[in-house]
Amino acid sequence: MIYFMKNNIVIRRMQDTDPQIFSNEECAQGWHASPQKYDMRISDEKKESLSHLQQNIRIILPAI
């Protein structure tokens, strides 16, 4: 999902390939980065999205 795009700036949801890329770039700058911290963020975001979707479905569908 893209949240914002203008000229050469894009703000989007993280993708499954991003953690390794981010970690590589942080290490190149001298940081001790691990892709697992980003994997956890993606996992948490997916759980939150699923929970939000489930809540919306409950609201839309009548109780049986």
N, C-alpha and C positions, 0 to 999 in steps of 0.2 A: 504494500500500500504506500502510495506517495502522498505525503502530507503537504509538501510545498515544493515548487519547482519554478525557478526564475533564473534566467541566464545560465550560469554554470554552477548554481547552488541547487542541490536536491536534498531534501530531508525525507527519508523513507523509513519504513519498518526494517529492522534488521533481518537479514537472510541467513540461511544455514551456512553459507560459505564465508560470511563476514568474520566470525571469530578468529579464524586462522590468519586472515589478512590483517585484522587489527593487531593481533598479537605480534605478527612479524614486523609491522611498522613501529610498534612500541619498543620492541627489542632493538630495532635499528637506531632508535633514539636513546638507547642506554637504559631503558626501563626493564624490569624483570616481570614481563607480562605472560599470562597464561590464557590460552583460548577458552579454558573452562569457565572463567568468570563471565564471558560473553555467552557461552552456551547456556549457562544458568539464566541469564537475562532473557534469552530467546525462549527457553522453556517456560519461564514465569509468564512471559507475555502470551504464549500460546494457551496456557492454563487460564489466564485472565480473560482472553478472548472467548474461549469455550464457555467459561462461566457466564460471561455477559450474554452470549448467544443463548444459553440455556434459560437465563432469566427472561430474555425477550420472548422466547418461544412460550414460556409459561404465561406471559402477559397476553400474547396474541391468541393462543388457543383457549377455548372455553374448558372449564373443568368438567370432567365426565364422571 
